[in-house]
Amino acid sequence: MADDFVTVEHFENAGEARSAKAFVEMAGVVVLLADEHLPLATMGNLSGTVKLRVPSKDAERAKAVIKQM
């Protein structure tokens, strides 16, 4: 199932990623957050980012929702 998901945005912290996830889900798009705990694991080093991933068929819609945030 996750094979047809694409990354549409990167966030430097999990809080921002979760907010974006909620907005995109309200638009009816399934969302997966990848590497959500990576910034914690790297002790605050912002080299790790949280990826917001959606089904490839919904990528443009998700990008539009995020842009409106």
ChimeraX attribute file (.defattr): number of C-alpha atoms within 10 A of each C-alpha:
attribute: neighborCount
match mode: 1-to-1
recipient: residues
	/A:1	5
	/A:2	9
	/A:3	7
	/A:4	10
	/A:5	18
	/A:6	18
	/A:7	18
	/A:8	17
	/A:9	17
	/A:10	16
	/A:11	18
	/A:12	18
	/A:13	19
	/A:14	20
	/A:15	12
	/A:16	12
	/A:17	20
	/A:18	18
	/A:19	13
	/A:20	21
	/A:21	23
	/A:22	14
	/A:23	17
	/A:24	23
	/A:25	16
	/A:26	11
	/A:27	12
	/A:28	12
	/A:29	18
	/A:30	16
	/A:31	22
	/A:32	19
	/A:33	17
	/A:34	16
	/A:35	15
	/A:36	21
	/A:37	14
	/A:38	19
	/A:39	19
	/A:40	14
	/A:41	11
	/A:42	11
	/A:43	8
	/A:44	12
	/A:45	12
	/A:46	14
	/A:47	9
	/A:48	19
	/A:49	20
	/A:50	24
	/A:51	21
	/A:52	24
	/A:53	23
	/A:54	27
	/A:55	19
	/A:56	14
	/A:57	12
	/A:58	18
	/A:59	17
	/A:60	12
	/A:61	15
	/A:62	27
	/A:63	15
	/A:64	11
	/A:65	16
	/A:66	16
	/A:67	9
	/A:68	7
	/A:69	9
